[in-house]
Amino acid sequence: MQLALHPLLGLAVLSLAFPASAAERPPASARATPARPNLVFILTDNQGAWTLGCYGNPDIRTPHIDRLAGEGIRFTRALSSNPVCSPTRATFLTGLIPSQHGVHSFLDPKFMMGPEAYNTLREFTSLGEVLRDAGYTCGLSGKWHLGANLTPSEGFTTWTTKPDGHTREFYDQEVIENGAVRKEAGYTTDLWTRKGIEFIEQNQERPFFLFLAYNGPYVLGGMMNNRARNRHAESYRGKHFASFPVDAMHPWQHANKQFHNQQVAIERTAAEVSGVDDGVGEITATLKRLGLEENTVVVYASDQGWMGGQNGMWGMGDHFRPIGAHELMMQIPLIFRQPGKIPAGRTSDLLVSNYDFLPTILGQLGLGAKMPSAPKSPGRDFTAALSGGRPAWENVVFYEMEATRAVRTDDWKYVARFPKGPFELYDLKRDPRERFNLFGQPGTEEKRTELARRLDDFFVRYADPQYDIWKGGRSKAKRHAE
């Protein structure tokens, strides 16, 4: 008999010398290896890459995510094609941009629960459906925010989620489990981790896809005025955070004004980021305990970027008027790990987008031929970068939210807003913080014309007319900035 620490609660519990359960037994040498690698896709909510230690943050403790990056490949220039939750999640799962899947902004609660609820991805083939058809068992633990939240869809058969998309707090919150709404008294970040571990244990003998969609760190709304309550809260109390700049509020700031330069909001951010990191550690420890590390691709990403004071900005693109397209609203963490298949300790400076995720992950799983062909995704397969090579690649990505669109190349960014602007043009090589808008400045006419043409050509090629807002199309979500 011995005392052990419960990994989530930190409490001493009795560990008896009973035979190991099926969920805990070490892998037998005769155990058949699944035909294809498993996938654990960890997606966080509203997290800038800069909040992680492996992306240079000196203040916030993220040892497990940093270790994940050290054991795989970290993309230093991964950008999201939109700055809010529902559209970016739809893009990760379908490889389509908002002007194709029609979700331009975050969905109203009425589309998630009640008589108007419906699955906004129902007309598309998404990642879970492709993997289900290839023999995978698919499970969701965490935030969905794509409609019809009560009912498993898109290839998932295990389904624990939230009734809505907004996070008001992380304690005493409603969750959906087994098709019913109930109250979760504890820390929901721990709940998603616990349910993810259960799913892995129950499906370790077959190929599985776990979509572990944390609604943390979130760091928006009224909760930012509340002190953190998780196991990291006290250690961050009163700490100076050099990574959160103190700057005058940007004149375009529309929401979140009360959080600027506020210590309680910064401490809450740090604690929730570290809370997610704990969950990543528990998931990776589970894979190791079950002997599944080498046959499991783990991906860590966020749905969109987030700003915490840089350039006087707090939040993402929809918190600004006009809607913003700043680099840190776009930049997301993106890490891939699969020991033995993805070389450890590498970084890539490719400009990649979340619309590149679906063709890439299918390629890594050996299912590249199953990439949906209609509508045609703008996504590109960068699996060569995962194995240590460099794919034939053009460093350019595109971005849109409602009437705001942007194109980002190696050294330049052009932002256009339909129909009358304002427009922005940045030389990112000389001005990486986007402090000096060069639009209209003498000597930039040729570059501006080139980027405007590239932006137009991209949307002419890919946008579905019914969802092309610049040409009178509609959105499945409520418009927030006309």
N, C-alpha and C positions, 0 to 999 in steps of 0.2 A: 504494500500500500504506500502511496506517496501523495504529496500535495502538489498540485499544478495550478498555474494561473489561467483563468479563463481568458482567451485572447481578446475578447471585446470588452469585458467588464472589469478586468483586472482584479477579480476576486479569487481567493483560494478555494479550490474545490477538491473533493476526494477523487483520485484516479485509482480504480481497483484493477487488479491483475486478471480481468476477464479476457477471454479471447476477443481479438479485434473484430469489430463489426465489418460488414461489407463496405461501408462508407469509409472506414479508417484503415483497412488492411493494406499493407504494402503490395505493390503490384507483383503478381506471380510471373515467373519467367515464361510460363506457357500461355500467359494471357495474350489473346490475339490483338494485334495493333489495329486500330480503326483504319478503314481504307483511306480516309482523308484526315488532314489535321483538324483539330477542334479550333474554334474561334471564340475568344473572349474579347468583346469590344466594349471598352470602358469609355463612356462619354459623359463629361461633366457639363455643368450648366453655367454659362457666363464666366468663363475663366480665361484671362489673358495668359499667354505663355510666360510672360515676365513674372508671374507670381510663383514660379517653381524654381527650386534651387538649381536644377539642371539647365535652366535657361538664365541663370545668373542672379536670381534673387538671393540677397544675403541675409534676409530677415525672417523668412517663413520656412519652417522645417518641413521638408518633403523627402525624407530619406528613402522611402519605398519607391516613389516615382523616379527619383534620381537613380536608384539602383536599376530599375527597369530600363531607363535610358542607357545606363552603362552596360547593360547586357544585350543591347540591341542597337537600333539606329534611331537617331533623333533628327527630325527635320527642323531646320532653323528658320525657314521661310514658308511655313504652311499658313495659308490664308483661307478664311471662310468666305463663301460667295454671298453672304447676307449677314446682317448683324443681330438677328433675333432668333428665338428658339424654334418655332414650328417650321419655318422655311429651311433652316439649316439641317434639322433632323430629317426632313423629307429629302433633302439633297444627299445626305450621307447614305440613306437607304435606297435611293433610286438612281443616283448619278445624274439627276436632272436639276436644272436651275429653276428659280421661281417662275420665270416666264414660260416654263414648260410644265411644271407640276401645279402651278396656280396658287401656291401658298406663299404670298408675298410678305406676310407679317404674322405675328402670333395670333393663334386662333381664340375666338371668344369661348367662354365656358359652355355656351349653349350647344356648341358643336361636339362637346365631349360627353355631356350627360343630358338626358332629357329627350323630348320628342324630336328635336332637330339634330340630334347627334348622328354623325356619319363619319365613316373612314375616308379621309381626304386623299388617301393613296389608292383607293379601290380600283381605279382604272389602269394602274401601273403595276409592273412586275418589280418587286423590291427584293432586297437582300434575303430576308427571311424566307420568302417564297422560293427563290432560287436554291437556297440551302435545303429547305424542306424537300424539294423535288429531287435533290441529290442524296437524300437519305439522312439528313441531319435532324436532330431534335432541337427545337428552337425555344428559348425561354427569355422573357423580359423581366427584369427586376429594376424598377425605377420609373422615371418620368417618360411618358409617351407623348402627349401634347399634339397628337395628330388626328384626333377625333375618335368617337365611339369607344371611349376608354373602358367601358364595362366589359367589353367582349374581346377576347383574343382575336387577332387578325394578322394578316401579312405573314403567314407561315408559323406564327408562334402558337404553342399549345400550353406553355406555362406562362403565367401572366400575373404579376403583382405590380401595381402601379398607383398613380394618384388620380383623384377624380378630375383635377384641372391642371393647368400649367403653372400658374402663379404660386410662389412659395411665400407664405405669410410667416412661417416659423418652421423649425425642425423638430419641435416637440408637441405632443398631444394633437397630432394632425390626422385627418382622414386619409385612409388608403383603400385601395381596391384589392381584394384577395378572394379567390374562388367565386368571382362574379358578384361580390357584395361589398358594400362600403362599411368599413369599421374604423374605430379610433385606434391609432397607434400611440400609446402613452410615451414610449421611449424616443430615442434619437433616430430619426428616419434614415440618416446616413448609415447607421449601423443596421437598420432593417434591410436596406437594399443589399448590403454586404452579406448578411446572414442568409437571405433568400438566394443570393447568387451562389453561395457555398453549397446550400442544399441542392440546388439544381445541378451543380457539377458532380456532387457525390452520387446523386440519383442516376446520372447519365454517363458515368465514367466509362462504361463498357461499350459505348456507341459514339459515333461522331456527334458533337453538340455545338451549338452556337448560343452563347450567353451574351445578351445585350444588357450590360450593366450600366444603366442610364441614371447616374446620380443627379438629383436636383440641387446638389451643392456644387461649388460654394455659394452660388446664386448672387449674394451680396447686392441686393436691390430691395427697394421698398421699405416699409416701416420697420422690418426686422433689423435694419441697420442701426436703429436707435436703441436696440436691445443688446445687452451684454451677452456674449457667448456663454454657453453652459456646458460645452463638451470638455473632454479631459485636457484640452490645450488652453482653455480660457485663462486660467490663472497665470500661466507662464508668459502670456503675452500682455498681461495687465501692466499698463504704464510704460511699455517698451517704446523706444524710439525706432521708427521705421524709415530708414533712409531711402528705401525703394519707392515710397509714396511721396512724390514731389509736392511741395507747398507752393502753389502758384495762384495768381489771380484767376477768378472764374472766367471761362471763355464766354464771349457774348452770345454764342449760339446755344449755350446750355439751356435746356428747356425743362428737364425733370432732374431729380436727385440733387437739387441745389443745397438741400440741408445737410448733405454728407461731406461736402468739400472740406478738406483739412480737419475732419473731426476724428479725434482719437478713438472714440468708441466704435465708429464705423471701420476704421483701419484694423483695430483689434479683432472685430467680428470677422472681417475678411480673412485674416491670418488664421484664426481658429478653425474656420470652416474649410479652408484649403488643407490644413493639416488633418482635419477630420476625414476628408476624402482620402488623403494619403494613407491613413490607417487602414481604410478599407482595401486599398490596392495591396497593401502588405498582407492582409488576411487572404485575399484571393490568390496571390502568387504563392503564399505558403501552402494553401490548399492544393494547388497544382503540383507543387514539389512533393508534398506528403503522399499524394496519390500516384506519383510517377508519371505525371502527364505533361511535364514541362516541355519536353522535346517534341511532343506531338500537338502542341497548342500554340497557335499564333495569338499573342496578346497585343492589342492595340489600345493606346491611350490617346484621347483627343478631347477637345471641347467643342460645343456647338458653335460658339462664336467667341471673339475676343472681348476684352473689357479694359476700361481705363480707370485708374485710381489716382487722378490728380495730374497726370502728364498733360502739358499744354493747357492746364486749367480745366480739364474735362473729367467727368465722373460718369461711367456707364458705357452704353453702346450707342449705335447709330440712331436708334429710335428715340433716344433721350435728348436729341438735338433738333433744332429747327433753324435752318434746313437739316434734313436727315444727314448724318455724318458718314464719312467714308475714310476716317483716319486709320493709319496703319495698325495701331494697337486695338482698334475695334475689329479689325480683320484677322490679326495674327492669332493663331491657335497653337497649343501644344500638339505635336503629332509624333508618337513613338511607336515603333514596331519591335516586338521581340519574339523570336523562336530559336532557342538554342540549337546549334548544329545546322540551321538553315539560314539564319540571318546573323552575319558576323557581329560580334560584340564591340562596343565602344566606338561606334562610328557616328558621324553627323553627315547630313546632306544639305547643301545650300540650294537645291532645286526649288524654284517657285512652284508650289503645288497647291491645289485647291481641294476643298471637301468634295467637289464633283469628280475629282480623280480617285476618290477612295473606293468606290464600288468596282470599277474595272481592275484596280490594283489588288484588292483583297481577294477577288475571285481568281485572279491570276496566281496569287500566292497559295491558294487552296487547290490549285489544279483544275479550276472550273472556268477558266477564261473564255472558253467557247460558249458558256452559258450567259454571257453578258447580254442583257436585253437589247434588242436592236431597234425597237420602236416604242416611244420616240427615240431618236438618235441622241445619245448622251454626248456632251462636250468633253466627258471625262477621258483621261489618258492613263495608260497602264505604266506605272513606274516600278514594277516588280524588279527590274534589273538593278535598281538602286538598292533594293533590300538585300540582294545577294552579293553586293560589293562592286557592282558595275555602275555604269552611267548610261541611262537610256538616251536614245535620240530624243532631244527635248528642246522645246522653245520656252524660255523663261517668260511666260506671260500668263496672267490670270485675270478673270473678270468678276465683277461684283454688282449686285443690284439690290435695292430695297425700294419698292414702289416706284416713284419717278426719279430716283437717284441711281445712277450707274457709274461705274468706274472701270478703268483698265490699268493694270499694274504691270510694268515690265521690269527688267533688271534695274534700271536707273531712273525710271520716270513713272509718275502717276498722273492720270487725267480723270477728273470727276465732272460729270455732266448731269444737269437736272432739267427735266422736261417740264415746260417748254422754254422757260426764260432764265434758267440758272438759279443761283449763282454757280459759276464754273470755277474749277480749281486746276492748277497745274504745278507739279512739284518736281524739282530735280533732286531725287532721293540720294544720289551719290554725294552731293554737296550739302543737302539739307534733309538728313534722315528723320528729323523730328517734325518735318512738314510745318515749319514756322513761316515760310515765305512763299506766298501764292504768286506764281509767275504768270498766271493767266492775264493776257493783254499786254505783257511787258515786251518791249522791242527785242527782237532777236529770237523769240520763241515761237514765231508763227508757224514755221515748218514743222516743228515737233508737235505743236498743238493740232495741226491739220492731220498729221500722220496718226496720232493717237485717236482722234475723233473718228477717223475713217475705220480704224481697227475696231473700235467699240461698236460702231454701227454695223460693220460686216459680221461681227460675232452674233449679234442679236437677230440680224436678218437671217442668218443661217440656222439658228437654234430656237428662237422664240416661237411658241405656238400663238397664232393670231388671237385666239380667244383669251389668252392670258398675257398678251403683250400690252402693258399699260401705256407705253409710249404711243401706241397706235389705237387707243380706245378700248383695249381689252379689259377684262375684269379680274378680280382677285377672289379667291375662296375665303380670304380673311378680310376683316374690316380695314379700310384704308385709314391710316393715322396721320398722314400729312398730304393734303391735297396740293 
